[in-house]
Amino acid sequence: MTITENKPTNIIGTRLLRREDPPLLTGEAKFTNDLSIPGALHLSVLRSPYAHAKIKSINVSAALKIAGVVAVYTGKDLQTAWAAPMPCAWPVTPDMKNPPHFPLAIDKVNYVGDGVAAVLATNETASRDALDAIDVEYEPLQAVVDLEDALSDKNVIHKDLGTNKSYTWPLLVEETPGCVEEAFKKAKYKIKERYVQQRLIPMAMEPRAIAAVPQPFGGDITLYSSTQIPHILKVMTALTLGIPEQQVRVVAPSVGGGFGSKLDVYAEELLCMALARKHSAPVRWVEERTENTQATIQGRGQIQHVELAADENGKITAVRVRIIGDMGAYLQLVTPGVPLLGAFLYAGVYDIPKAYDFSCTSVFTNLTPTDAYRGAGRPEATYAIEMAIEALAREMKIDSFELRKRNYIKKEQFPYTAFSGLTYDSGDHLLAAEKAATMTDLAGVRAQQKKQNVPGATKLLGVGMSSYFEMCGLAPSRVLASLNYSAGGWEAATVRVLPTNKVQVITGTSPHGQGHETSWAMIASEKLGVAPEDVDVLHSDTAISALGLDTYGSRSLPVGGVAIALACDKVIEKAKLIAAHQLECAAEDLQFVGGTFSVKGSPDRALPLAAIAFGAFTAHNLPEGCEPNLEAQVSYDPPNFSWPFGTHMCVVEVDTETGAVKILKYIAVDDCGNQINPLIVEG
């Protein structure tokens, strides 16, 4: 399928104000906790203060006596509520170890924040007060919080597994067998570095919030959640609870940020749904900020061992990478796959031969589970290769900018197939880097460093740089299948031209700050020749957009946006057939410009899209075999990732007496491709 090339209406690329902003700025936007739900019970969760401990006993009698408390549940009480453990959708290897994980711990807690008991009360205050009245006897155990300690298996967390190792995933790419080892033997220069990727807490402005509302008859339930993945959440909660998918509706109201942390199926969503069904009453839960730092997933968490081999000119000839990945106490939805995404980016933006040896061993620790966070494995890889380039430059005693230039993939080499097997469609890394260097005045900074960075100096001048590819548009499905990911990478869109010439765009993407409503309206406006304000974008409700794979993996525009463009093309093709029938001409004799079909060479013979849409609605004069109404649905699975790129440089001054760092200059040169709305791109 190809995108129809219509004459542009000059909407794409304009600095249109975001339609999402007025409700947010005026307080009219409705977040999950703003929803008025009469009769809702409030859920609070008692969490473990220990990273690793046996649960000896739980006494809830005092909590049940608190006014307003309706019920208190332990993990043992709810064992029959689950048809399956909490889901992990990425079994990266056939023998991957995945300990069963339930919304409440049963016999043992495995991280600080692990759920121990759930309180339902008629008000939030009572539910939280009751937590203090629950008496839990713990037997503390030795906690495993260091990755290398976990790897040693001296203290195994999940005894049934017999090891802390979840999986080992290797990727060996060689032009000829043994060429990696041979390259390191022959190398003029070699470096071996160890990098630690510390954990990060996503900390979205809006903590997680949930409300489960059962319908009075039939067993249907609506889940309101501050989630990035309403469509995936619908499927996964249905499977975990053992109820038919068609009985679950998921709605994501306004969502105050996600950054990957809301790309998950959480215990509280399952608890709210199970208890709402059990009590035939709505159940809601709102995360406190402390809970957010303990029970919401965390990002990163890796130890990286990186080796580079280079010839006498500094040309990189081989790369070897060994990673220890921190899974945390359990595997969440895509936890095990995160390091794999980075595996394909350790070549960075450099022309490196097929001599790559990668392996990741991921381990369990007594820490909060990790999962996708802001780039999900990709920034970790970029950090490591760029740091390794700096180390190689020091080994060679040359400027790291010069070393980068010697190794960049050249513009004329694109499209370029990397040793990973992925094809980079375009790029001009030298241009981006030289532009960044000019804006930074890199030559001047280097000269100043020689003057300033002398023995005894208390203010040292530093300059850092990083060049990158960003792997965007998590897809295509065939690539995800090769990595054993359980879902596809496609996205769905429906475009409908109403009889009044208003347009509905129904998308499977689910925004949480990205500006989808504005951007998707601009795409439809450009394609169909209607005003952006006449385009209504519907999303984040599985009762309206039945198909979708949601928002994560930098995929909304390159997958979801393209699906909308293609659906518009299908609308135009159908409208062209109707116009040809009504104008009594051949379809190939028509042109579509600015929302109007006209006969080429006879501009007076014309029909606007509005007239065609109304005619398709009345269906009085349609071609033989043409269905009424003017709409089209597309599920788009892209053929490749998209590859934005750039170079960043930073100049700092470091006080050697206090350690204070002052940023003097930060330059970013980014090529993100065609900008739908530069105002949104710039933030």
N, C-alpha and C positions, 0 to 999 in steps of 0.2 A: 504494500500500500504506500502511495506517495502523497505528499502534501500538495494540494492544489496551489499553484502560484497565481493569486489574484492581484490586481493592482492594489497596492497598500492604501489604506485610508489614513495613514500617518498617526495612528494611535500607539503602536508599538514604539518604544523608545522615548515617549513623552513623560514628563515629570508630573504624573497625575497624583493628586493627594490621595492617601489611603482612605477608602471608605470605612475601614475597620476602626479608625481612630476616634471619631466623634463619640460613639458609645462608650469607649474606654475612658476618654478624657472627661466625660460628663457623668460617669458612674452608672450609666444605663445598661452596660453590658452585664449579662447574667452568667455568673460562674456557678459551679455546682452548689457551693454553699449558699448562694443567693436564692436558690429555688425554694419556694414555699410548698411544703409537703405536709398537709394536715395529718396528724396522728402518727407522725414518724417516731420510731424509737431510735435512741442514740447508742451507738456502739463505741466502746472503748476497749483497748487491748492492753493487758498487762504484759510487760516485756522483761526479758531476763536481764539482770544486772551483771551476769557472768558471761564470759566468752565461751566457757565450756564447763558444763556441770550436769550431773544426774539430777532428775527431779525425784526426790524421795516421797514427797506428799504435797497435796494442795488442799487447803481448807477454805471453803468459800462461804461458810455459814454466817460469818459476821457481815460479809458484803451483801448477802441476801436480805439482811434486816434493815438496810438503809432505805429510807423512804424514796420511792420512785424506781427502785431497782426491780426489774421484771424477771431477769434470769442471769445466771452466770454459767459459762460453759468452759470446760477444759478440753484439751486435745482428745482425751479418751472419750469424752461425752459425744464428740462429733465424728468419731471414726466412721460411722455408717453414712455420714452426709456426703462422702466423696466417692465418686465412681472411679476416680483415678487420682494419682498424686498431681501436684502442681506441674504444669507443662514445661518441658524444654523442647524447643522446636528445631534444635540443631545438633543431631547426633553425628558429630564430625567423623567418627570412626565406628566400625561395627562393634568394637569391643569397648567403646567409651563407657566409663563407670559413672552412673548417675544415681545417687542415693535417693530413695523416696523422700519427698518433701511435702508436708501437709501444712495447711494454714496455721495450725497450732501445734507446738511441740507436744510429744506424748510422753516419752520417758527421759529425754535428754535435750538440753539446749546447746546450740552450737555456735552462737555468736551473741554479742551484746545487742539486744533489741529483738531477739527471737521471741515470737509470740507464745505466751504460756496460758493465758486465760482471756476470755471475752465476756464483757459485761454489757447487758442490754438494760436501758433505763428509759424512763419517760422524758428525761431531760439530760442535757450534756453534763451539767454539774454533778448530778447524782451518779452518772456512769463513771466519771473520772474519780469522784470521791470513793467509790466502791473499790477501785483498784488498790487503794491504800489499805483496805480492810481484808484483802485476800492474803492468806498466810501460806507461803511456799517454803518448803524445806529443800534446800539444795545441798548436793555434795560436790564441791568444786573439783574440777579436774585440770590437769595441765593443759594449757592452751597453746595451740600452734599458730603463731602469727608471722613467722618468718618463712619466706618461700623456700630458701635452701634447707631450712630445718624440715619443712613439710616434705621436700623431695627425698630426704634421707629416710623417711618412714620410721623414725625413732619413736614417734608417738602418733599412732593412727587415729584419726578422728572418727571415721565411720568404720567400726570394727567389722561389719559384715563384708566390706569391700576388701579388707586385708591390706590396703594401701591408701596413701593420700593422693596417688596419681589418678587423674581422671582419664587422660589419654596422652598419647604421643602422636603427633602428626608431622610426618616428614615431607619435604618437597625437594627433590634433587633434579636439577636441570643441567644436563651436560651435552655439549656438542659431540663429544666422544667420551666413552667410558673412562673415568679416572682423570678427566681434564681439570677438575677442581684441584685435586691434590697436586697434579703436575704444575698448575699455574702457581700454587704457593711455593713449590720447590724452586721454580725458576725465577720467582719474583725478585726484583732488585730491592723493592721496598715492601715491608709487611707491617701491619699494625693489628693489634688485638686489644679491644676495649670492652669494659663492662659498664653498662648504664643501668640505672635504677629509675623506673617510671613509678613515681609515687602515686598512691591512690588519690582520687579527687572526688569531692562531693558535688553533685550537679547543682543543687540549691536553686531550683526554679523559684520565681517570685511567689507563685501560688503553690503551696504544698498540695499534696494529693487530697482529693475530696471525692466522696462516693455517696450515692443514694440508690438503693434498690427498692423498686415499687412493684409489688405483685398486683396482678389484676384480680378482681374478686371472683371471676369464673374462668375456668379453662386452663389454669396453670401458667399463663403467660406472665412474664416479668420484664420490666424495663429497668435497665441499669444506667444511671447517670454517672459519668466518671470523668475526671480531669485526665483523660488519656490521650495518647497520640494515635491509638490503634483501635478505634471502635469496631471495625469489621473483624479484625483478628481476635479481638477480645470476645466478640460474640461467639465465634467458633470455639475458642478455647474454654470459656466458662461453661458452655453447653456440654462439652466433652468431659470436663472435670466434675461437673455436677450430675452428669448422666441424664440430662433432659434434652428433648428435641431442640435443635437449633432454631427452628421456626418459632419456638415459644420465647426466644430471647430477643429483645430489642436493646441496642446500646446507643446511647446519645452522649456525645461529648459537647457540653455547652462551651461557652468561652473558656479557654484554657490559658492560664498564665505562665506559659513557658514549659518546656519539657527537656530539651537537650539530651534526649535519649532516655532519661530517667522514667518517663511515662510510656516507654515502649516495653511494657511488661504486663504479665498477669500477676496481680498481687494478692496476697492472702486476704487483705481486707475486702477486696471486691468479691471474693468467693464467700467470705464470712457474711457480708451484707446480704448477698443473694440467698445463701442457704438459710440464714436466720429469718429473712423476710418471708420466705416460703413456709418455714416452720411455724412462724407466729402469725401468718396471714396479715402482716402489717408492714408498712415501709420501714426500712432501716437505713440510717445514714451514719457516716463516719467522716471526720475531718482530722487530718494529720496535724499534730503539733510540730513545731520546728525541730524540737529535740528528736522526735520520732523520725523526722525527715533525714536526720544525720545518721540514724541507726538502722531503720527498716526499709528505706528506699535504697535502691541499688547505688553502688558507687562505681566510678570509672577508673580506667587504667589498671595499674598494679601489675608490673612486669619487671623481670630482670633480663636484660639483653646482653648477650655476648656477641660482639660483631668483629669480624676479621675482614680486612681488605688486602688484596695482593695487587701490586702495580709494577709496571716496567720502569726502565730508566727515565722515561719522560713523564712519569706520573699517570700514565694511562692505566685505568683499573682493569685488571685481567680476571679477577675472581672475587666472589663474595661468599662468606660463610657466616651464618647466623644461628645462634642457639638461644631459645627463649624459655624462661620459666613463667608461666601465666598464672595469675592469682584468680581462682574461680570464686573465692570466698567459701562459705560453709555449704552452699548448695548451688546447683545450676538453675539459673533463671531462664527466661524465654530463649535468648540467643547468646547466653554467656560463653559457651565453648567456642563459638564461631568468631568472636571478636579478634583474637590474635591471628586467625587465618586471613582475615581481610588485609591485615598489614603485611602478610607474607608475600603478597604480590607487589609490594611497593618498596622493597629494600634496594631496588635498582635506582630509586629516586628518578631524577631527570637525566640520568647519565647513560651513555652508550657503552654498555657492559656486555661482553660476550656471554654465550650460554655456558656459564661456569658458576653455578649458584647452588649452594648447599644450605638448606634451611630445615630446622626442626623446632617444634614447640612441644614442650611437656607442660601440661597444665595440672595444677595441684589444688587440693582443698585446704583451706585454712579456717581458723576460728574467727573469721571476720565477716562483716556484711557481704552478701553476694555482690559480685561485680556484673556488669552488663554493658551494653552499648552506651557510650557517652561521647558526644561531640566529635564525630569522625570515626569512632569505633575501630581502633586498631591502625588506622591510617596515619594519624599524627604521631603515634608511637614510632612507626617505621620511618617517617620523615625525620623525626628528631634523631633517631639512631644513625641513619646514613649521613645526615648533615654533620653530626658530631664526629663521625668516623672520618669524613672528608677533612675536617679541621685537624684531627689527629695525624692523618696521612701527610697533610701539608707541613705540620711541625716536624714529622720524621724526615721529610725531604728538604726542610728548611727553605720553603718557598711560600709565597703569599697564597692563602687559601682561595682567593678570588681567581687567581691565575690557574690554580689546580682545577677549579670548577670549569673554567672556560675550556680547558684541555679535554674535559670529559663530557660536556653537554652533548645531548643528542642534537645534531644540526638540523636546521630548518628544512634543508633539502632531503633529509632522511624520512620525513613524514609522508604517509602514514608509516609508523614504526612499530614493529612487533618486538616487544621486550622479551627477556629470557623467561618471564613468567608465562608467556603465551598470549598475554593481553596486547591488543593493538591500540596504540595512541593515535588518535585521528589527526591531531595538529599540534603545533607549538612552535615558539621561537624563544627558547630559553636564553640564548645569548643576548637577544634584543632586550628582553625583560631585565636581565641582570645588569647590562650596561646602562640601561636607563636608571635603574636603582642606584648604581654606582655614581652616575653623574649627579643625580638629585642629592645623594649623600655627600658628594665631594670626597669620594673614597681616597683619591690620591692625596688630597689635602689633609684628611684625617690621618692617613698613614705617616705623612711627613710630620704632623704634630705629635703623633705617638713617639717618634724617634727623639723629638726634643723633650717631651714631657715625661716619658716613662724611663726615668734614670734612677740609679740607686739612691735611696733616701727620699725619693719623692713621696709625698703624702696624698697626692691626687693623681691617679693613673687613668689614662684614656683607653677605652676598649671599644672594639667594633665587632659586631656579630652579624652573620648573614645566613640566610637559608633559602634555597630554591626548592620548589615543590611541584608535584602533580597532585591534584585532588581527584580521586576516583569517585565520580558522582553518578547518580542514577542506578542505585543498587538493583541490578538486573544485568543481563537477561536471564530468564528462568533456566535455560540450559546450563549456564555457568553456575548458578546457585545449586542446581541439581548435582553438578560435579563435585560440589563441596558438601553434599548431603544435607543442604538446607531443606526443611520440610515444606516451605511455601514457595510460591512463584515470585516473579519480579515484575509482573505486568501491572497495569493500572487501567481502570475503567472510567468512561465518561459518557454521559448522555447530553445531547444538545437538542433543545426543543424550541421551535419558533411558534409562539402562541398566535391565535387569530388576531390579537390586538397588536401584533408586531413586537411584542416584548419577547425576550429570550430567556429561557431557563437553561442553566448549565448545572448538571448534577454530576458531582465528582466524587471519586473514591478517596481522594486525599483528605486529610483532616488537619487543618491549620491550628497552630498555637503560637501565633506571632509573626508568621512569615509573610502575610499579606496576600494570601491566595485569592480572597474575594476580589480584590482590586486587580490582580494580575490575570486571573482567569477571565474576568469581564473584559479586560483589554484584548486578550487573545480572540475571544468571540467577536468583539467589536471590530477588530481588524479584519477578521475573516468574512464576517457577514455584512459589514457595512452598516451596522446599527450603532447608536450612541452607547458608550460604556454604561451610562446610568440606566439604560433600558435592558441591561443584562442582570439577571438575578442568579446568584451562585448559591446552590444548595449543597450542604455537606454535613458530615459528622453525625448522621442519624441513619442507622441501618434500616429503618422503615422507609426512608426516602431514597437513599443511595444503597441499594441492596448489594451491589458489587463493589469491591475495593480492597486495596492492600495498604491504605493509610499513608502516614507521613513519617519517614525516617530514612536514613541512609542517603541523604542529599539527593532524593529521587523525585521530588514533587514536580519540578518544571521539566526535567528531561524525560520523565515518564508520564506523569499526570497531565502536564501542560500539553505535551504532544498528543496525548489521547484526545484532549479537547479540540485541538487544531484538526485532527483527523476526523472527529465527529462532525465538525463544522463542514469539512470537505464533503462528507457524505450527504449532509443536508443540502449543500449547494448542488451536488450532482442530481439529487432527487428533484430539487426545485427547477433545475435546468430542463429535466424531462417534462415537467408540468408546463413550464414556460413555452417550450418548443411546441407542445400540443396545443396550447391556447393561442400562440402566435402563428401557428400553422407554418412552422419552419423546421429545419433539421437542428438537432441539438448542437451539432458542431458549428452551426452558423451563429451561435449565441456567444456573447461575452458578458461577464459579470463584473461590474465596476461600481463601487460605492453603494452596494446594496440593491442594484437594479440590473436586470437582464435586458439586453438589447440586441437586435439583429445587427451583425457587423455590416457597416456601410449604410445602415438605415436606422439611425438613432431614434426616429419617431416611433418605430415599432419596439415598444419596451414595456416591461412589467416589473414593478418594484417587488422586492421580497415580501413586503407586507401584503400585497394583493395575492401573491402565490400562497402564502401561509393561510390567509382567510379562505381562499379557494380550496386548499387542501383540507381545511376543517369542514367546510360545507360538503365537499366531495361531489359537487354537481357536474364538474367538467374535468375529470381526470383521465389520463391515458389508460388504455386497456392494461389491467393487471397492476395498476398503481394503488397502493394502500392509502387511505385517508391519513391526514395529519402530516406535519412536517417536522420530523425528528429523526435522530440517528443515535445509535449506541456503538461505542468502540471499546474493545479491550486491547490495549497496546502493550506489546512485549518488545522492548528495543533490541536491536541487533548487537549493541555494544554499550559499554559505559561511556560517559562523556568525561573530558579531561581538562578542566580549568588548570591554569598554571600561573606561576609568578615567582618573584624574588622579594624578600624582605631584608632590610638592613637596619641595624640599630647602633647608635653611638652612645656610649655611657661614660660617666666619670665615676670612679670608685675611690672612696676615702679609705685609705689603708689603715687609718687609726680607729675609725668607728665602724667600718664595713658598709657604710651608707652608699647606696647606688643611686645616681641621678641620671635619668634619661635625658640626653641632650638633643637627640634627633631620632625619629623613627620614620622610615620610608617603606612604603608597601607598593609594589607594582604587581597588579593582579590582572590576568586576562580571563574573564568569566564567560566570554562569548557574547552573543547577542543579549542585550539587556532589555527586558520587557518594560521595566520602569526604573530608570536610574535612581530615582528618589528612594526606592525601596532598597536597591543595591547598596547605596551609600549609607543607609540607615538614618 
